[in-house]
Amino acid sequence: MPASPLGVISLYSAAIASLVGAVHLRQEPHKVEHNPLVRGLSRGEVSPGIPRLDPDDAMANAALLRLALNEVGTPGFDERECDARPRTVSVLLDGRLSRVRFGARAVCQLRKLKQISAAQPGFGRHGLGEVAAFLLGRRMAAAGDGDGDEDAGDAVDVTRVVVPPFRFSRDTVRFVDADLGALLPHEKLIGTYHTHPDDDLTQGLLSTTDLAFMHRGHADFHGEVGWLGRKSARVDWLLDIVEPRDGHWNVFAHDGARLAELFRRCQVGLTCPLDQLRIVGSPFYVLTRFYEERSPWRD
């Protein structure tokens, strides 16, 4: 008995429905990109040349900032949008004078970090997402003129700016444990850098979070350095730089004993005298200055 037209239509409809269902069943769920750099780049830019960071994606944030730092050229040679001059900071710790030199490229790299930090949207009135980095360096030949001037101090050259994986908010940054790669020969951890919201007067200081990190923090350079509160052969901690959104470098000599005592006072005392870090004559005064060098290729 031949099938009725209505029956044929029903069979076709059922077949089409089954086919559509099978296609939907075969669709794979959306895959999360496991390459941190690709994942970060997929979020686009806040503005041309300024990547969009994710407060909760520590690995992608580090990958994006490392890429940005690698793209910074050397002023006077292959510069790209940066004409900074070298800077020198004199640090006196335990009777030893160290002259820490930031080459022009390192200054440009820190300027780039601040630019990216200040551009992040949605964090307070100024729109800043705090970022941080480790400063690596090595001691060079004496900074004197060859006449035996021991007071000239040791020359310390900043070799690299390294950004660890981090999560952030408007005024807090939290590192995520990760291997940051091997240190170069004679290279050591010599300092830290991070941005702060607002200006020099209100935010140009180390915070209690900073002091806690100095006391309890950890850094892994392929098995070197380790817990920062312990002495290490690959640590020559000289300075800590805080750069507010509306200000410049605030450089503090890393006097471990005084910073540890200040941290203790903030933990157990009725007051936390952080402002004494920059008040001359106070027991916790460790503020120092940086000086810009003349650039020979411009003078």
Secondary structure as UniProt FT lines:
FT   HELIX           5..26
FT   HELIX           36..41
FT   TURN            42..43
FT   STRAND          45..47
FT   TURN            48..49
FT   STRAND          50..51
FT   TURN            55..56
FT   HELIX           58..70
FT   TURN            75..78
FT   STRAND          87..93
FT   TURN            94..95
FT   STRAND          96..102
FT   HELIX           104..119
FT   TURN            124..127
FT   STRAND          132..142
FT   HELIX           150..152
FT   STRAND          154..162
FT   STRAND          166..168
FT   STRAND          173..175
FT   TURN            185..186
FT   STRAND          188..199
FT   HELIX           200..203
FT   HELIX           208..216
FT   STRAND          218..221
FT   TURN            222..223
FT   STRAND          224..227
FT   TURN            228..229
FT   TURN            233..234
FT   STRAND          235..246
FT   STRAND          250..253
FT   HELIX           256..268
FT   HELIX           274..278
FT   TURN            280..281
FT   TURN            283..284
FT   STRAND          287..288
FT   STRAND          290..292
FT   TURN            296..298
//
